[in-house]
Structure formats: structure tokens, C-alpha cells
């Protein structure tokens, strides 16, 4: 359990070296501080909301501190003990719901113990006197969240945008203003210890949703939107070698709805209105009737690339602050937007045939070709990876609808990159 000087202790047991686990220790409020910028609701940040945010931020930071090779020797089990301000809220049902969330997002098993005794102050924040907010939407500065905000413009008087930022603070604020919304509530994390070497982000979405829940609770709202196109939200990999995040998965949203209801009361709805849509369809829904000046130009400013700020990606050099063009988010973005400002152009065979840079492209080409060769959803089920069958099992999408979604995406993909399905090409 945490010592008198430590509020978070996590032990990570690797798959192959359980005899020498990694222990991660730090204090919330000092080593890891959360800051909110912008007006929250009249209730402000409650003790329970502050605890939820601290737990989510701690899990995010734990992942960033992991050392070693995560692909060849991943963590098999986490043992987490964390102090909070109001431990009574974290009863067996709430803790079980938290573990459900973590199990959706990552493969390791989690054992979580929540203890009382945290003395950290609630993050400083400003309160609004307005009472009119009924729903909150996550707003990252990416293409899907921007499109989602545009679909909510008629409801902007009752909608509060909220964001987590590292280098996108100005972009998020500028886009929100251009779309006609009040300034977003923008959150940041400040880590006072040595930066970690972990590069995965499997648990990051829980932080985003926890921040959104804290904002919603400040107004007494119980509706939270996370916009993500259905191709990525379904977490269906184009090939078994790809480890897809479940950052907007229907199981995640269901588990978060349960946890937030247990902590704050009421019936929560955490949902993704874009689950049935391809990325191109997300843009079409956003642009249709938006009445926003230069809406395409604004959407072109959004950031999608996994490696946007980096100077290297997939074993190759790239220009910082420019999209790589070959990661999965870039590959999907190009099917939706007519821009071609990428470091590497996937319309060129040299990039398609590259071992690393063309891996996602070739994998999607094969999977989508097989999808187009399926005459109906029953045949599609045969080629569908386990992740796709899991989406159907949640009840969030019917098999027929998932089949139609990926057929539409397949046609958009082939059209964008000027290719024919594999079966047609070999005919």
C-alpha cells in the first residue's frame, strides 16, 4: 500500500520477468497535477470528480512510465493502490466498473485498491453562473471531434466542449470559436518527475472521458459525446499484427456510463453518434448545412496523424508538425478530405511497397478486398476478425450494418487511392 509520503503505487509485472517487476510511485497533486482552463458549471469540480480525474490521470501516467519492450515483453498484470479524497464512493461496484474500463482498453489484468487519506487540493477552476448546459462533447482538435462539434451547432447553447491538450490549445480554441461555440474547457497535465519512455496510449481515452465527466458533473449534465468514425471506433484491425486501441469502443462507453452513474448519480449516456459512419461520411454530415465560413479550410487545420509532432516515424525521418501520410489515422483521413500535404504519399508505389511505411495500406487493401468479395453479411462474418464480432456482440451495431459500413469504406478507400479490389485486379 502507499507509504505516508506516496499516494500512488503501481507494480507492473511483465509477461516473462515477473520476478523483477517495475514499481512506479508518485504523488497526485505534486508530482502529477491536473489543471483546468475555462469556465466550468456552477457546481465546480467536486471531490468525487477530482478523484476520478486523478485516477484516470495516474493510469495515463503509469503507462507513460513503463520501460522495456512492450511489444515483445508486455505487461501482464498491474497492481495499483491509490489514495483519494472520498474513498467511500469507490465501493466494490465502482471499483469493478473501473476495472471493466481498463480491461476494455488494454490486455493486462488490473487489481485496483482505492484508499482514503489524499490531502491534495481540488484543482483550481472558475465557475460559470449559467445553468443551461445539458451535454458535453470531447473536442480534441482532430477531424472527427471537429465534425462532431459541427453536427451539434444547433445545440450549441446547451453544449459545452471540453479538451485535453499538449500542443493544441490554440487550435482547439480557434476552431471552437470559428464553429460558434463558447470557449472549451481545456485540461492539461503537469508531470514533475523524469519523463517516461513508454510510447503506447491504450489507456489515454479513459482520461479524456473522465475529464468530460468532470465537466458534465459541474453542470449536472448526464450526456457525454465522444465522436469517432466507425472504422476506428470498432477497433477492427486490418491485419492481426496491428494492436488497435479501443478508445471509442461501445464496450468502453457502456462501462463509463456505469461508472459515472455510480459516482455521480443519475443515468449517464456516453455515446458515439459517428459509430455507423465512415470518416468521409463524418465530414459530409458536418459540412451539410453547417453555414460556417470556409468550413473545409477549418477542417483542414485539424490534426489527425499519430506522429504529427515527431521528427521520426516507423523507422523513417519526417518533418515535425506535418502529417506522415502513412499511419492508420492519416490513411483514413485521406479518404475523407481532399488534402495531400503529407510527408509520404501513399498514391506512390514506392511508399505502398515500403516494408514499414506501406504496412497499414497493404493490410487494409487485403482486408477491404476480401470484404468487397463477400456477397452478404454471413460471408463477411467469416472474414471478420474477433474484434468485429465483439462489436456485434455488444448490440451497438448489427452485423448487417457493420458489413455495410466496411463495404462503403472499402469503396472510398479504393476510390481515394486509385486502385481496384484484389479479386478484380487478378481477374
C-alpha positions in Angstrom: 0.0 0.0 0.0 1.2 3.6 -0.4 3.5 4.9 2.2 2.7 8.1 4.2 4.6 10.0 1.5 3.2 8.4 -1.6 -0.4 8.5 -2.9 0.1 6.2 -6.0 2.0 2.9 -6.0 1.7 0.7 -9.1 3.6 -2.6 -9.7 3.8 -3.8 -13.3 4.5 -7.4 -13.8 5.9 -8.3 -17.3 4.9 -11.5 -19.1 8.4 -13.0 -19.0 10.1 -11.5 -15.9 7.6 -11.5 -13.1 10.5 -12.0 -10.7 11.7 -8.4 -11.3 8.5 -6.2 -11.7 8.7 -2.4 -12.2 7.3 -0.3 -9.4 6.0 3.2 -10.2 5.5 5.6 -7.3 4.4 9.3 -7.3 2.0 11.8 -5.6 -1.1 13.2 -7.2 -1.3 17.0 -6.8 2.5 17.5 -6.7 4.3 15.0 -9.0 1.2 14.8 -11.2 -1.0 17.9 -11.3 -4.2 18.4 -13.3 -5.2 21.9 -14.4 -8.5 23.1 -15.9 -8.7 26.3 -18.0 -12.0 27.8 -18.8 -15.4 28.1 -17.1 -17.0 25.0 -15.5 -20.5 24.7 -14.3 -21.9 26.3 -11.1 -21.2 23.1 -9.1 -17.5 23.3 -9.9 -15.2 20.3 -9.6 -16.5 18.1 -6.8 -14.3 15.9 -4.6 -15.5 12.8 -6.4 -14.9 14.3 -9.8 -11.4 15.3 -8.7 -10.7 11.8 -7.6 -12.0 10.3 -10.9 -9.7 12.7 -12.8 -6.7 11.8 -10.5 -7.2 8.1 -11.0 -7.5 8.4 -14.8 -4.5 10.8 -15.0 -2.5 8.4 -12.8 -3.2 5.4 -15.1 -2.3 7.5 -18.1 1.0 8.5 -16.5 1.7 4.9 -15.4 1.5 3.8 -19.0 4.0 6.5 -19.9 6.4 5.3 -17.3 6.6 1.7 -18.5 10.1 0.6 -19.5 11.3 -2.2 -21.7 10.0 -3.6 -25.0 6.2 -3.5 -24.8 5.7 -5.5 -28.0 7.9 -8.4 -27.2 7.6 -8.5 -23.4 4.3 -6.7 -22.5 2.9 -6.1 -19.0 0.7 -9.0 -17.9 -0.6 -7.6 -14.7 -0.9 -4.3 -12.8 -1.3 -4.0 -9.1 -2.4 -0.4 -8.3 -3.0 1.2 -4.9 -4.1 4.9 -5.0 -5.3 7.3 -2.3 -8.3 9.6 -3.0 -10.2 12.2 -1.1 -13.5 10.4 -0.9 -12.8 6.6 -0.8 -16.4 5.7 0.2 -17.5 6.5 -3.3 -15.2 3.7 -4.7 -17.1 0.8 -3.4 -16.9 -2.7 -4.8 -19.3 -1.9 -7.7 -17.4 1.3 -8.7 -14.0 -0.3 -8.5 -15.3 -3.2 -10.5 -16.6 -0.8 -13.2 -13.2 0.9 -13.3 -11.5 -2.5 -13.8 -14.0 -3.2 -16.6 -12.9 0.0 -18.3 -9.3 -0.9 -18.1 -9.9 -4.4 -19.4 -11.7 -3.0 -22.4 -8.7 -0.6 -23.1 -5.8 -3.0 -22.6 -4.8 -6.6 -22.3 -3.2 -6.7 -18.9 -5.2 -7.6 -15.8 -5.7 -5.0 -13.2 -6.1 -5.2 -9.4 -7.1 -1.8 -8.0 -7.3 -0.8 -4.4 -8.6 2.7 -3.5 -7.6 4.0 -0.1 -8.7 7.2 1.8 -6.3 9.9 3.0 -5.4 12.0 0.0 -4.9 15.6 1.2 -4.4 17.3 -2.2 -6.4 20.3 -3.1 -9.1 20.1 -5.8 -7.7 21.7 -9.0 -8.3 25.4 -9.1 -11.0 26.4 -11.6 -13.5 29.1 -12.4 -17.3 28.5 -12.2 -20.0 29.8 -14.5 -23.3 31.0 -13.2 -25.1 29.7 -16.2 -27.4 26.7 -15.8 -28.2 25.8 -19.4 -25.6 23.2 -20.3 -27.2 19.8 -20.8 -24.4 17.9 -22.7 -20.7 17.8 -23.1 -18.6 16.8 -26.2 -15.0 15.9 -26.3 -13.1 18.2 -28.6 -9.5 17.3 -29.4 -8.7 19.3 -32.4 -8.9 16.2 -34.6 -11.0 15.8 -37.6 -13.7 13.6 -36.1 -14.3 15.7 -33.0 -14.4 18.8 -35.1 -17.0 17.2 -37.4 -18.9 16.1 -34.3 -19.0 19.7 -32.9 -20.3 20.9 -36.3 -23.2 18.5 -36.1 -24.1 20.0 -32.7 -24.1 23.6 -33.8 -27.9 23.9 -33.5 -27.5 22.7 -29.9 -24.5 24.9 -29.0 -26.5 26.8 -26.3 -26.8 23.6 -24.3 -23.4 22.1 -25.3 -20.0 22.5 -23.6 -16.9 21.4 -25.5 -14.0 20.0 -23.4 -10.5 19.3 -24.4 -7.2 17.8 -23.3 -4.2 19.4 -24.8 -0.5 19.2 -25.1 0.3 21.4 -28.1 -3.2 22.0 -29.5 -4.5 24.6 -27.0 -4.8 27.5 -29.5 -6.0 25.2 -32.3 -8.9 23.9 -30.1 -9.9 27.4 -29.0 -9.7 28.8 -32.5 -11.8 26.0 -34.0 -14.4 26.2 -31.3 -14.8 30.0 -31.8 -15.0 29.6 -35.6 -17.7 27.0 -35.2 -19.7 29.4 -33.0 -19.2 27.7 -29.6 -18.2 29.2 -26.3 -14.6 28.6 -25.3 -13.9 24.9 -24.5 -12.9 23.8 -21.0 -9.2 22.8 -21.7 -7.3 20.5 -19.4 -3.6 19.9 -19.1 -1.3 17.6 -17.1 1.9 18.6 -15.4 4.4 15.9 -14.6 7.2 17.0 -12.2 9.4 13.8 -12.3 11.6 12.3 -15.0 9.7 11.7 -18.3 8.9 8.1 -19.0 9.9 6.1 -22.1 6.5 4.4 -22.7 5.1 5.1 -26.1 1.7 3.4 -26.0 -1.6 5.2 -25.4 -4.1 2.4 -24.8 -5.5 4.0 -21.6 -5.5 7.6 -22.7 -9.2 7.6 -23.7 -10.2 6.9 -20.1 -8.5 10.2 -19.1 -10.4 12.1 -21.8 -13.7 10.6 -20.8 -13.0 11.3 -17.1 -12.3 14.9 -17.9 -15.5 15.1 -19.9 -17.4 13.6 -17.0 -16.0 16.1 -14.5 -17.1 18.9 -16.7 -20.6 17.4 -17.2 -21.0 16.9 -13.5 -20.1 20.5 -12.8 -23.4 21.4 -14.7 -25.3 18.3 -13.6 -25.4 17.1 -17.2 -25.5 13.4 -17.8 -24.9 13.2 -21.6 -21.3 12.9 -22.9 -20.3 12.6 -26.6 -17.1 11.2 -28.0 -17.0 11.4 -31.8 -15.1 8.8 -33.7 -15.7 7.2 -37.2 -16.9 3.7 -37.0 -14.0 2.2 -38.8 -11.7 3.1 -35.9 -14.3 3.1 -33.1 -15.0 -0.6 -33.9 -11.3 -1.3 -33.3 -11.2 -3.9 -36.1 -7.6 -4.3 -37.2 -6.8 -4.6 -40.9 -4.4 -7.5 -40.0 -3.6 -9.4 -36.8 -0.3 -7.7 -36.5 -2.0 -4.3 -35.6 -2.8 -3.6 -32.0 -5.8 -1.3 -32.2 -6.8 0.9 -29.4 -10.4 0.7 -28.1 -10.5 4.5 -27.3 -14.2 4.9 -28.5 -15.4 1.3 -28.4 -19.1 0.7 -27.4 -17.9 -1.5 -24.5 -15.8 1.4 -23.2 -18.8 3.8 -23.4 -21.1 1.3 -21.6 -18.6 0.8 -18.8 -18.0 4.5 -18.4 -21.8 5.2 -18.3 -22.0 2.7 -15.4 -19.0 4.1 -13.5 -20.1 7.8 -13.9 -23.6 6.9 -12.7 -22.3 5.1 -9.6 -20.0 8.0 -8.7 -22.3 10.9 -9.5 -25.8 9.5 -9.6 -28.4 9.6 -12.3 -28.5 7.8 -15.7 -25.5 8.6 -17.8 -25.2 8.3 -21.6 -21.7 8.1 -23.0 -22.0 7.6 -26.8 -20.5 8.0 -30.2 -23.0 9.3 -32.8 -20.5 8.5 -35.6 -20.3 4.8 -34.9 -22.3 3.9 -38.1 -20.2 6.3 -40.2 -17.0 6.2 -42.3 -14.7 9.1 -42.0 -15.9 10.5 -45.3 -19.5 10.3 -44.0 -18.5 12.1 -40.8 -17.2 15.0 -42.9 -20.3 15.0 -45.1 -22.6 15.1 -42.1 -20.6 18.0 -40.6 -20.4 20.1 -43.8 -24.1 19.6 -44.7 -25.9 22.8 -43.7 -23.1 23.9 -41.4 -23.3 27.6 -42.6 -19.7 28.1 -41.3 -17.4 30.2 -43.4 -14.6 28.2 -45.1 -15.7 25.1 -43.3 -13.4 22.9 -45.4 -10.4 25.2 -44.7 -11.1 24.9 -41.0 -11.4 21.1 -41.1 -8.0 21.0 -43.0 -6.4 22.7 -39.9 -7.4 19.7 -37.7 -4.6 17.3 -36.6 -5.0 13.5 -37.1 -1.6 11.9 -37.5 -0.2 9.7 -34.8 3.3 11.2 -35.4 2.3 14.8 -36.1 4.8 16.5 -33.8 7.5 13.9 -34.1 10.6 14.0 -36.3 10.6 10.2 -36.9 8.0 7.6 -37.5 8.1 3.9 -38.5 11.8 3.8 -38.8 11.9 6.9 -41.1 12.6 10.6 -40.7 9.8 13.1 -41.1 9.2 16.9 -40.7 7.7 17.8 -37.3 4.2 19.3 -37.3 3.3 17.7 -40.6 1.2 14.6 -41.1 3.2 11.5 -42.0 0.6 10.2 -44.5 1.1 6.5 -43.8 -0.2 5.8 -40.3 -3.7 4.4 -39.9 -5.3 7.8 -39.0 -3.6 9.5 -42.0 -4.7 6.7 -44.3 -8.4 7.1 -43.2 -8.2 10.9 -43.2 -7.2 11.0 -46.9 -10.4 9.0 -47.8 -12.4 11.9 -46.2 -10.5 15.1 -47.0 -9.1 16.2 -50.4 -5.7 17.3 -48.9 -2.4 15.9 -49.9 0.0 17.7 -47.6 1.7 14.5 -46.3 5.4 13.7 -45.8 4.9 10.4 -47.5 2.3 10.0 -50.3 0.5 6.6 -50.4 -0.5 7.2 -54.0 3.1 6.3 -54.9 4.2 2.7 -55.2 7.5 3.5 -53.5 5.6 4.2 -50.3 3.0 1.5 -50.7 5.6 -1.2 -51.2 7.8 0.0 -48.4 8.1 -2.6 -45.6 7.1 -0.1 -42.8 5.5 2.9 -44.5 3.2 0.7 -46.6 2.2 -1.8 -43.9 -1.1 -0.3 -43.0 -2.0 0.4 -46.6 -1.3 -3.1 -47.8 -3.2 -4.6 -44.8 -6.3 -2.5 -45.4 -6.1 -3.3 -49.1 -6.2 -7.0 -48.4 -8.9 -6.9 -45.8 -11.2 -4.5 -47.7 -10.7 -6.5 -50.9 -12.0 -9.6 -49.0 -14.9 -7.5 -47.6 -15.9 -6.5 -51.1 -15.8 -10.1 -52.3 -18.4 -11.1 -49.6 -21.9 -11.2 -51.2 -23.7 -10.8 -47.8 -23.1 -10.3 -44.1 -22.9 -14.0 -43.4 -19.8 -14.3 -45.6 -18.5 -11.1 -44.1 -18.7 -12.8 -40.7 -16.2 -15.4 -41.9 -13.5 -12.9 -42.7 -14.3 -10.6 -39.7 -11.7 -10.6 -37.0 -12.6 -11.3 -33.4 -12.8 -7.5 -32.7 -15.5 -7.1 -35.2 -17.5 -10.0 -33.8 -17.2 -8.3 -30.4 -18.7 -5.1 -31.7 -21.7 -7.1 -32.9 -21.9 -8.9 -29.5 -22.3 -5.6 -27.7 -25.5 -4.9 -29.6 -24.2 -1.5 -30.5 -24.2 -2.5 -34.2 -26.0 -5.2 -36.1 -23.8 -7.5 -38.3 -25.6 -6.2 -41.4 -24.8 -2.6 -40.5 -21.2 -3.4 -39.8 -20.9 -5.2 -43.2 -22.4 -2.2 -45.0 -20.1 0.2 -43.1 -17.0 -1.6 -44.2 -18.2 -2.0 -47.8 -18.7 1.7 -48.0 -15.3 2.3 -46.5 -13.8 -0.2 -48.9 -15.2 1.7 -51.9 -14.0 5.0 -50.5 -10.5 3.5 -50.0 -10.3 2.1 -53.5 -11.5 5.4 -55.0 -9.1 7.6 -52.9 -6.0 5.6 -53.8 -7.0 4.8 -57.4 -6.9 1.0 -57.1 -9.2 -1.9 -57.7 -10.0 -4.7 -55.2 -7.6 -7.6 -55.2 -10.1 -10.0 -56.6 -10.9 -7.7 -59.5 -7.2 -7.0 -60.2 -6.4 -10.7 -60.5 -9.5 -11.5 -62.7 
